[in-house]
Amino acid sequence: MAEFGVQIFPTDQTIQPIPLAKAVEERGLDSLFFPEHTHIPTARTTPFPGGTDLPEWYWRTHDPFVALTAAAAVTKTIKLGTGICLVIERDPIVLAKECASLDVISEGRLILGIGAGWNVEEMENHGASFKDRWKIVREKVLAMKAIWTQDEAEFHGDFVDFDPLWSWPKPVQKGGPPIWMGANSKWVFDRVAEYCDGWMPIGGSGSGGMENMAAAMAERGRDMATLDVGLFGAPLDEAQAASRLEQGFTHLVFGLPQSEPSAVLHRLDDIAGLVDKLR
């Protein structure tokens, strides 16, 4: 059965995470996702992929794990996701601890949406290599999986290297929180099939995307039916949204505006009405 959620940059200029999370759950939706940028370098050398000036909310957003923990404390059922977490900019041992803690506190409701990011200067401020970003993401994810599942975890890679360690709590969800990759490129299929539990492209799967993903899953002995496929930025038109479900998406994530709280809640009401028709 398909699930439905919403996403917003949780900034200091719009509705705050606690009232939003309550409102999402009250309206019977299934999930709430928060994006991440630790900062935006003022140089602005890297062009914004959206093709416009970079919106101000990119450098005003709360830390997603702080915001999601606040949301977890006032809700009981909705899934809480990063959409996406910039793994490239985070220490994997610390991130594994944050995710495990949030999964325990929320009683197993975390979805870890991941990505490598696009802002070269932002990554460089964290000492990360843009050229090697996907290799680094892979190693950090595999290292976190080891920490979540092993009593004495160790990892030895080209970018992540640590000897046996103890780290608790372990996540409530077996194997750790599900990891959904937020990317859409010719390389995404094999990456998802190797080390992710879900795929969350923005806007759509692209031409042949579902077939390519199924082939990559099969190549690694996995069944496409076991993969969560979320659509980030789902259309608000009923016919278009229904079409995305027919294409094989299992989770539609609708965008909320970066507006005053009343406008956000109004859009949330519209989305809840649309979801009632889609279910």
Protein Blocks (a to p, Z undefined) as FASTA:
>chain_A
ZZddddddddfkbccfklmmmmmmmnopabdcddddfbdcfklmaccfklpacdfklmmc
ccfklmmmmmmmmcckbccddddddfklpcfklmmmmmmmmmmmnnopaccdddebjalk
lmmmnopafklmmmmmmmmmmmmmmmmmpmbdcdddfkbccdddddddddfbghiaaddd
ddddfklmmmmmmmpcbdcdehiabehklmmmmmmmmmnopafklpccddehiafbfklm
mmmmmnopabdcdddddddfklmmmmmmmmmmmmmmmZZ
